Amino acid sequence: MHRTSSPLALRTATEPRRLRILEIIWDRELSAGEIAAQLPVSFAAVSQHLRRLRETGLVNVRKDGRHRYYRARKQDMGTLAVLLESMWNDRLDVLVRMAEAAEDAEA
């Protein structure tokens, strides 16, 4: 298993769809089907992305019967986790400012 802070893990995590998958499962465990339902790609494509994330040590997988559940391994990502959270928080801050500006314009 690769270290989650390796250059390979960074390249894997920054592919746009994989990045979105990590964001979806950052704080919760979801099945592959639940993840796929939130993305505009096929289940097969999501499955391939999850396999790559698993191979680079960025996600944990838990089998329960026929289902597999995935969760980001943020505790093992070190500085990569800090970078990802910062990026997501910055994006959220921009959305909040836009919403506040829209409210002010309507008032």
Residue, then its C-alpha position, 0 to 999 in steps of 0.5 A: m500500500h502506498r503512503t497517502s502523502s506520496p506524489l502518486a496519492l497527490r496526483t490521484a487525489t487531484e483528478p477532478r472526479r476523484l477529488r469530488i469522491l473524496e469530498i463526498i466521503w470525507d466525513r461519512e461512509l457511503s456505498a459505491g452506489e450512493i457515491a455514484a448517485q451523486l456524480p454525473v458518470s456511470f457506476a462503472a466509472v465511479s467504481q474505477h475511481l474508487r479502486r484507484l483511490r483504494e490502491t493509493g491508500l486514500v480510502n478505506v473499504r468495508k464489505d458488508g454482504r454484497h455492498r462495499y462502503y467507502r470512507a476517506r482515510k483523512q487521518d492518514m493523509g497528513t498535509l494532503a488532508v490539510l490542503l484538501e480541507s482548506m480548498w473545500n473550506d475556501r470554496l464554501d467561504v466564497l459560496v457564503r459570500m455570494a449568498e450574502a451578497a445576493e441577499d443584500a442585493e434583494a433587500 
